[in-house]
Amino acid sequence: MSNEPPPYDVIGVNYADLRKPDPRIAVQIDAALGCAKTVLNVGAGTGSYEPAARQVTAIEPSAAMIAQRAPGSAPAIQGQAEALPFADNSFDASSAILTIHHWTDQAKGLAEMRRVTRGRIVLLTFDPMHKGSWLGDYLPQLRTLDEAQMPRMEDYARWLGPVEIASLEVPWDCSDGFLYAFWRRPEAYLDPRIRSGSSSFWKLGDTQEGLVRLAEDLRSGLWHERHSDLLARESCDVGYRLVIADSFGTCAPLNRSSSHERTAGMDCRLWHDDGGGAHCR
C-alpha cells in the first residue's frame, strides 16, 4: 500500500463546497441499499449520500475530507478500503460512492467489503467503455484516464459474484460537481474552481488546448449546434452506474418494474462469472 498521503488531502480542501449531494441521486442510492439498517460507507469523503435514516459508519483515508464532514454526520474512521478494521459480517450493507478509482487494490478493497458485509454491496462508479460524453472530444486524455483507473463492468462479477448493474442518469442541473455532471452546462468546465472539484482534472495536467477549443466553440455557437439534442433533455446517461451485489438470502434484487426505476431511467443488466469470464445475461 502506498505511503503517499491520500490524494484528497491535497485536492479535497474545498470539496464540500463543490460537491453537494444531489437529492435525486441520493434517492436512487438509498433505494439500492434495500432493507439494510446498518451501512458501512467506504471512501466516505465528506459524507455525501449517506442515508440519514440508517445507522451509518464511515471510513475515509483523507483527514482533510473527514474534517469537512457536517456536524451530526455519521462517525468517521480514518482508514482504507483494502484493510477495513471491522470483524466479518459487521454490517447489513456497504456502499462505495465514486471512490473505487482511488483505491490502490480494487479487488482487495471489494473483497474486504464483502468480508465485513452480511448483505448488499452498492457501488456508484463509471463505466470506462461508455464513450457518450462530449467532453472527451475536447479532452481525449480523459477517456484514456477513465480506461486506466476505472474497472470495467465485467470486473465486478469476477470480484463479487453476480451483480446487477443499473445506469444512473444525471440531472441537467445536478448539484454534485463530479466530472461529467455538467453535460448540459459546458461553460462550467472553463471555470478552474469547478474543475478543482474533480480528481480527474488534477491528474490530467495540461488541459489548455482542449479548453481553448471548447471556449471557441461556445463563443461561435458550434457546441450548441452539435449538441442541440442535449439542450432539451432533463437528464442524461453519461456513463455512471450503480453496481449491486447481494449475498444469498438477503434483500431481494432491485425490482425492474418499480415506479422508482422507471422514474430514474435505470437500465438494469445482470452480470455473472461462470468460470469462463464475466458476461451479461
C-alpha positions in Angstrom: 0.0 0.0 0.0 1.3 3.5 -0.9 2.9 5.6 1.9 1.9 8.8 0.0 -0.8 11.0 1.5 -4.3 10.3 0.3 -5.0 12.4 -2.8 -7.8 14.3 -1.3 -5.6 15.6 1.5 -4.2 17.7 -1.4 -7.2 18.3 -3.7 -10.1 18.0 -1.3 -9.7 21.2 0.6 -12.9 22.8 -0.9 -14.7 19.5 -1.7 -17.7 20.1 0.5 -18.4 23.4 -1.3 -18.1 22.0 -4.8 -19.6 18.5 -4.4 -23.0 18.9 -2.8 -25.0 15.7 -3.0 -27.9 15.8 -5.4 -31.2 14.6 -3.8 -32.3 12.8 -6.9 -29.2 10.7 -7.0 -29.4 10.2 -3.2 -32.9 8.7 -3.6 -31.5 6.1 -6.1 -28.6 5.1 -3.8 -30.9 4.8 -0.8 -33.3 2.6 -2.7 -30.4 0.4 -3.9 -29.4 -0.2 -0.2 -32.7 -2.1 0.2 -33.7 -3.2 3.7 -30.3 -2.6 5.3 -30.3 -0.9 8.7 -26.6 -0.7 9.3 -24.4 0.5 6.5 -20.6 0.9 6.1 -19.7 3.8 3.7 -16.2 3.1 2.3 -14.3 6.0 0.9 -16.9 8.2 2.5 -15.4 11.6 1.9 -17.4 14.4 3.4 -20.5 12.2 3.8 -22.3 12.7 0.6 -25.2 10.3 0.0 -25.1 8.7 3.5 -28.7 7.9 4.3 -29.9 9.7 7.4 -32.5 7.0 8.2 -29.9 4.3 8.6 -27.1 3.6 11.1 -24.0 4.5 9.0 -20.3 4.0 9.8 -17.9 5.9 7.6 -14.3 5.1 6.7 -12.2 7.6 4.7 -8.4 7.8 4.2 -8.2 11.6 4.0 -8.1 13.7 7.1 -8.9 16.8 5.0 -12.2 15.1 3.9 -13.1 13.9 7.4 -12.6 17.5 8.7 -15.2 18.8 6.2 -18.0 16.4 7.4 -21.0 18.3 8.6 -21.9 18.3 12.3 -24.2 15.4 13.0 -22.7 13.2 10.2 -22.1 9.5 10.8 -19.0 8.7 12.8 -15.9 8.5 10.5 -12.8 6.4 10.9 -9.6 7.2 9.1 -8.7 4.1 7.1 -8.6 2.4 3.7 -10.8 0.1 1.7 -8.0 -2.5 1.4 -7.8 -3.0 5.2 -11.2 -2.5 6.8 -10.9 -2.5 10.6 -14.1 -4.4 11.3 -15.0 -8.0 12.1 -16.6 -10.3 9.5 -20.3 -9.7 8.8 -20.4 -6.5 10.8 -22.9 -4.6 8.6 -26.1 -5.2 6.8 -24.9 -3.4 3.7 -21.9 -1.4 2.5 -21.5 1.3 -0.1 -18.7 3.0 -2.0 -19.7 6.1 -3.9 -17.5 7.4 -6.7 -14.4 6.2 -4.9 -13.1 2.9 -6.3 -10.8 4.6 -8.9 -8.8 5.9 -6.0 -8.1 2.5 -4.4 -4.6 1.0 -4.7 -6.0 -2.5 -5.0 -9.6 -2.6 -6.2 -10.1 -6.4 -6.0 -8.8 -6.4 -2.4 -10.9 -3.5 -1.4 -14.1 -5.2 -2.7 -13.1 -8.4 -1.0 -12.8 -6.5 2.2 -16.3 -5.0 1.7 -17.7 -8.5 1.1 -16.0 -9.8 4.2 -17.5 -7.2 6.5 -20.9 -7.1 4.9 -23.7 -9.6 5.6 -25.8 -8.5 2.7 -25.8 -6.0 -0.1 -22.9 -4.1 -1.6 -23.8 -0.9 -3.5 -21.3 0.9 -5.7 -21.6 4.1 -7.7 -19.0 4.1 -10.4 -18.3 5.0 -14.0 -18.2 2.6 -17.0 -15.0 3.3 -18.8 -16.4 1.8 -22.0 -19.1 4.5 -22.2 -17.9 7.0 -24.8 -21.0 9.1 -24.9 -19.7 12.3 -23.2 -18.8 15.1 -25.5 -16.1 16.3 -23.0 -13.9 13.5 -24.3 -14.0 15.1 -27.8 -12.1 18.1 -26.3 -10.1 16.2 -23.8 -9.4 12.7 -25.2 -6.9 12.1 -22.4 -9.9 11.8 -20.1 -11.0 8.7 -21.9 -7.5 7.3 -21.6 -7.6 8.1 -17.9 -11.0 6.5 -17.4 -9.9 3.3 -19.1 -6.8 3.2 -16.9 -8.3 3.8 -13.5 -11.9 2.6 -13.7 -12.8 -1.1 -13.5 -14.8 -2.5 -16.4 -18.3 -3.6 -15.6 -17.4 -7.3 -16.1 -14.7 -7.0 -13.4 -17.3 -6.6 -10.7 -18.8 -10.1 -11.4 -15.3 -11.6 -11.2 -14.7 -9.9 -7.8 -18.1 -10.0 -6.2 -20.1 -12.8 -8.0 -23.4 -12.0 -9.7 -24.1 -8.3 -9.8 -26.9 -6.1 -11.1 -25.8 -3.0 -12.9 -28.1 0.0 -13.5 -27.4 3.1 -15.4 -27.8 6.3 -13.4 -29.0 9.3 -15.4 -27.6 12.6 -14.3 -30.0 15.6 -14.0 -29.0 18.6 -16.1 -28.8 20.8 -13.0 -27.1 18.3 -10.8 -25.8 19.9 -7.6 -22.9 17.4 -7.3 -20.0 18.6 -9.4 -18.5 15.3 -10.4 -16.6 15.0 -13.7 -19.4 14.5 -16.2 -22.2 16.3 -14.2 -22.1 19.4 -16.4 -23.1 17.7 -19.6 -25.7 20.4 -20.4 -23.7 23.3 -18.8 -20.4 23.3 -20.8 -19.3 26.7 -19.6 -18.7 25.2 -16.2 -15.6 23.4 -17.5 -14.0 26.7 -18.2 -14.1 27.6 -14.5 -10.9 26.4 -12.7 -12.8 26.4 -9.4 -15.3 23.9 -10.8 -12.6 21.8 -12.3 -10.8 21.6 -9.0 -13.7 19.6 -7.6 -12.8 16.6 -9.9 -9.8 14.5 -9.2 -9.5 13.7 -12.9 -8.6 17.3 -13.8 -5.8 17.2 -11.2 -4.5 14.0 -12.8 -4.6 15.3 -16.4 -2.2 18.1 -16.1 -2.3 20.5 -19.0 -5.8 20.8 -20.5 -5.3 24.2 -22.0 -5.6 23.2 -25.7 -8.9 21.4 -25.3 -10.4 24.0 -23.1 -9.5 26.8 -25.5 -11.2 24.8 -28.3 -14.3 24.4 -26.0 -14.3 28.2 -25.3 -14.1 28.9 -29.0 -16.9 26.5 -29.9 -19.1 28.1 -27.2 -18.4 31.6 -28.5 -19.1 30.6 -32.1 -22.2 28.6 -31.3 -20.7 25.4 -32.7 -21.1 23.5 -29.5 -24.8 24.3 -29.3 -25.2 23.3 -32.9 -23.5 20.0 -32.4 -25.3 19.1 -29.2 -28.7 20.8 -29.6 -30.3 17.4 -28.7 -29.0 17.7 -25.2 -30.4 21.1 -24.5 -34.0 19.8 -24.2 -33.1 16.9 -22.0 -33.8 16.8 -18.3 -31.3 14.0 -17.6 -28.7 12.0 -19.5 -26.8 8.8 -19.3 -23.2 9.9 -19.2 -21.7 6.6 -18.1 -22.4 6.4 -14.3 -23.5 3.0 -13.0 -25.0 1.6 -9.8 -23.4 -1.8 -9.2 -25.4 -4.0 -6.7 -24.1 -7.3 -5.3 -26.2 -9.4 -2.9 -25.3 -12.2 -0.6 -27.6 -15.2 -0.7 -30.7 -14.9 1.4 -30.5 -11.1 1.9 -32.7 -8.3 0.4 -34.5 -9.0 -2.8 -32.9 -7.8 -6.1 -33.9 -4.5 -7.5 -37.4 -4.6 -8.9 -37.0 -3.6 -12.5 -40.7 -2.7 -12.8 -40.8 -0.4 -9.8 -42.0 3.2 -10.3 -38.7 4.4 -8.9 -36.7 2.7 -11.5 -39.0 3.9 -14.3 -38.6 7.4 -13.0 -34.8 7.1 -12.6 -34.5 5.7 -16.1 -32.4 2.8 -14.9 -31.3 0.2 -17.5 -30.6 -2.9 -15.4 -28.3 -5.7 -16.5 -27.2 -8.8 -14.6 -23.5 -9.8 -14.9 -22.2 -13.2 -13.7 -19.0 -15.2 -14.0 -19.5 -18.9 -14.7 -15.7 -19.6 -14.8 -15.3 -18.7 -18.4 -15.2 -15.0 -17.8 -17.8 -12.5 -16.7 -20.6 -11.8 -19.2 -24.0 -10.2 -19.3 -27.3 -12.1 -19.3 
